[in-house]
Structure formats: structure tokens, C-alpha cells
Amino acid sequence: MNLPALNEVEVAIKSDDLNHLKILHLSDMHINKKTTINSIQELVKLSNNCEADFVVITGDIIDCHTKYIADKLKLLNTIEKKVFYISGNHDLFYGFEGLKFLLKDFILLDNETYIFEYNDSKIALAGLSDRFSKFFKIKREESKIVNFLKEHKNSIFLAHQPKDYKFALKANAKLFLCGHTHGGQIYPFHYFVRLFQPFLAGLFYIKDTAIYVNKGLGYWGINFRYKAKSEITLLKLTSKSVK
């Protein structure tokens, strides 16, 4: 896992209440036996020093059984900001119970909801477990999450895969954050990913919902990227009009 420079992205949000909110968005870290302690320490340092109000991780934190990387995962708990996370398909495959146990200081939003205050306004957060949950006998509670977010005018929705953006639209969420695609990881596999996902990487707007697809930090398969650089992104929300 090679740490890139912090990527700052301005996201236009149709809500004055969310103006100037800053979110550090991490995704697809794929921590495994080869991941160095130093890279985790650098990630923690960056997270602690950046100006984000909180951190979100949109799945695929691990890429091997947690018993082999417990020391690295425990180190993540030293991130001083509040951290929200959801499952990715790799987390489920390699042992989500172990991951949850080790990330004791993080807030899991798989089929869960959360309310926090920002500038005297209530902000609703919610997330869905990954689409592979059904293979692990975990029910995705789409109706619960959509109905909860609908009740709040300022809401942020997390899911691992971009194709879950439809739930964000149903919920009238102001912001949808996801990952999973790695931005294609190696060109020209970008075209293959687009056969299965509606968005590859970056910022999109549909109706009143802003969508951000994070290319992720780690790798899947081979330790290589081409025309799909890894990213750590600071999302700066603004109530300016979408151009």
C-alpha cells in the first residue's frame, strides 16, 4: 500500500447546512501480509494531521485473514478523528467478525444509522453491507436505510459498490460515497469494470445527489496500477451551485 499525496476535491452540495464540511474518504486499502507497518503509520499520521471533520472508509479494508495483520489493524485505531466504515466483499470473505473486533474504536455503519451535529444542524449518516452479504447470510436492510435517510434533509450514504447509488437517489441523500472499482486498476480493464458498475472513479451528480467513487489505496490480484493511481481524498463540501 503506497500512500499518494492527499487529493482535495470540492463537492457541490445542495444544502447550506453541509457547507464547509470536510470528509477524509478512504477505500479499498486491502491490507495484507505485505503491507508495511510504516505505511499504516503514515496513513494514521496523514489522517490525524489533515483538516477533515471525520473519516469514512468504504470497504475492503483487508485482503487476508485478520490473524496475520492484527498489529496493523490495531494501529488504525490510533486515528484520532471519528471513523465510520462499512464492509466490502474482501472484508466479508476474509473474516468480518475478526475485523470488527480489531477496529474497536471505529463506528460500523453496515445496515446502521448515525446522527451527528454540524453547525447546529443534524446530519444523518447510514450505510449498507456489501452486495456479497447474501452469500454470508447477512441481510441487507435497504428499506430501513432508505427510510431513515428520507427523514433527514441532510444525509450521507455509504456503500462499497457504485451500483448502490440507486438507494442514495431513493433516499434523497445529499452525498453518496463508495469505492470497489480501483478506478480499473490497470488500463484497459477500465472498460471491463464499466460493464458491471455505473461509475468508474471520481465525482458525479445525479439530481440532488453528489456521488464520489474512490479509486482506493490498495491493489487486488497483482501489486500494480496503471492509469488508475491510488488515492486518499479530502472531500470539501460547498453549497455553491453545481456547474
Residue pairs with C-beta under 8 A, 6 or more apart in sequence:
1 29
1 30
1 31
1 35
1 36
1 39
1 40
1 43
1 217
1 218
1 219
1 230
2 39
2 230
3 39
3 42
3 43
3 46
3 217
3 230
3 232
4 217
4 229
4 230
4 231
4 232
6 46
6 50
6 232
6 233
6 234
7 231
7 232
7 233
7 234
8 233
8 234
8 236
9 203
9 212
9 233
9 234
9 235
9 236
10 236
10 238
10 240
11 175
11 203
11 210
11 212
11 235
11 236
11 237
11 238
12 205
12 210
12 238
12 239
12 240
12 241
12 242
12 243
13 19
13 174
13 175
13 210
13 237
13 238
13 239
14 174
14 208
14 239
14 242
15 153
15 154
15 174
15 239
16 239
17 118
17 119
17 121
17 123
17 153
17 154
18 118
18 123
18 154
18 174
18 175
18 237
18 239
19 119
19 237
19 238
19 239
20 119
20 236
20 237
20 238
21 53
21 118
21 123
21 236
21 237
22 51
22 52
22 53
22 234
22 235
22 236
22 237
23 52
23 53
23 54
23 55
23 56
23 156
23 177
23 234
23 235
23 237
24 47
24 50
24 52
24 54
24 55
24 56
24 81
24 232
24 233
24 234
24 235
25 55
25 56
25 58
25 177
25 212
25 214
25 232
25 233
25 234
25 235
26 43
26 47
26 55
26 56
26 57
26 58
26 214
26 217
26 232
27 57
27 58
27 59
27 60
27 178
27 179
27 180
27 214
27 215
27 216
27 217
28 58
28 59
28 60
28 88
28 179
28 180
28 182
28 214
28 215
28 216
28 217
28 218
28 220
29 43
29 57
29 60
29 61
29 62
29 216
29 217
29 218
30 60
30 61
30 62
30 63
30 90
30 216
30 217
30 218
30 219
30 220
31 40
31 61
31 62
31 63
31 64
31 69
31 72
31 73
31 218
32 62
32 63
32 64
32 68
32 69
32 218
33 64
33 68
33 69
34 223
35 69
35 72
35 218
37 71
37 72
37 75
40 72
40 75
40 76
41 75
43 76
43 217
43 232
44 75
44 76
44 78
44 79
46 232
47 55
47 79
47 80
47 81
48 78
48 79
48 80
48 81
50 234
51 234
52 81
52 234
53 81
53 118
54 81
54 82
54 83
54 84
54 116
55 79
55 81
55 82
55 83
55 84
56 83
56 84
56 85
56 158
56 177
57 83
57 84
57 85
57 86
57 106
58 85
58 86
58 88
58 158
58 159
58 160
58 177
58 178
58 179
58 180
58 214
59 85
59 86
59 87
59 88
59 89
59 90
59 91
59 130
59 160
59 178
59 179
59 180
60 88
60 89
60 90
60 91
60 160
60 179
60 180
60 216
60 218
61 73
61 85
61 88
61 90
61 91
61 99
61 103
62 69
62 73
62 90
62 91
62 94
62 95
62 99
63 90
63 94
63 218
63 220
64 94
65 94
65 95
65 98
66 73
66 94
66 95
66 98
66 99
66 101
66 102
67 98
70 102
73 99
73 102
73 103
74 102
76 83
76 103
76 106
77 102
77 103
77 104
77 105
77 106
79 105
82 107
82 116
83 105
83 106
83 107
84 106
84 107
84 108
84 109
84 114
84 125
84 127
84 158
85 103
85 106
85 107
85 108
85 109
86 108
86 109
86 110
86 127
86 128
86 129
86 130
86 158
86 159
86 160
87 96
87 110
87 129
87 130
87 133
87 160
88 130
88 160
88 179
88 180
89 130
89 131
89 132
89 160
89 180
90 220
91 99
91 130
92 129
92 130
92 132
92 133
92 135
92 136
92 138
93 132
96 136
100 108
107 114
109 125
109 126
109 127
109 158
110 127
110 128
110 129
110 133
110 138
111 127
111 128
111 129
111 139
111 140
111 141
111 144
111 145
112 126
112 127
113 124
113 125
113 126
113 144
113 145
113 148
114 124
114 125
114 126
115 122
115 123
115 124
115 125
115 152
116 122
116 123
116 125
117 123
121 154
122 152
122 154
123 152
123 154
123 155
123 156
124 148
124 149
124 151
124 152
124 154
124 155
124 156
125 155
125 156
125 157
125 158
126 145
126 148
126 149
126 155
126 156
126 157
126 158
126 171
127 145
127 157
127 158
127 159
128 140
128 141
128 142
128 145
128 158
128 159
128 164
128 167
129 138
129 140
130 159
130 160
130 161
131 140
131 160
131 161
131 163
131 164
133 139
133 140
134 140
142 167
145 157
145 167
145 171
146 167
146 170
146 171
147 171
148 171
149 155
149 157
149 171
149 172
149 173
150 170
150 171
150 172
154 174
155 171
155 172
155 173
155 174
155 175
156 173
156 174
156 175
156 176
156 177
157 167
157 168
157 171
157 173
157 175
157 176
157 177
158 176
158 177
158 178
159 165
159 167
159 168
159 176
159 177
159 178
160 178
160 179
160 180
161 178
161 180
161 197
162 178
162 180
162 181
162 197
162 198
162 199
162 211
162 213
163 196
163 197
163 198
164 176
164 178
165 176
165 178
165 198
165 199
165 206
165 209
165 211
168 176
168 209
168 211
169 206
169 207
169 209
172 208
172 209
173 209
174 208
174 209
174 210
175 209
175 210
175 211
175 212
175 235
175 237
176 209
176 210
176 211
176 212
177 212
177 214
177 235
178 211
178 212
178 213
178 214
179 213
179 214
179 215
179 216
180 197
180 213
180 216
181 193
181 197
181 199
181 200
181 201
181 213
181 215
181 216
182 193
182 215
182 216
182 219
182 220
182 225
182 228
183 190
183 200
183 201
183 213
183 215
183 216
183 228
183 229
183 231
184 190
184 191
184 192
184 193
184 200
184 201
184 227
184 228
185 219
185 220
185 221
185 224
185 225
185 226
185 228
186 222
186 224
186 225
186 226
186 227
186 228
187 226
187 227
187 228
190 200
190 227
190 228
193 200
194 200
199 211
199 213
200 213
201 213
201 214
201 215
201 228
202 212
202 213
203 210
203 211
203 212
204 210
204 211
204 212
204 213
205 211
205 242
210 242
212 233
212 235
214 231
214 233
215 228
215 229
215 230
215 231
216 230
216 231
217 230
217 231
217 232
218 230
219 225
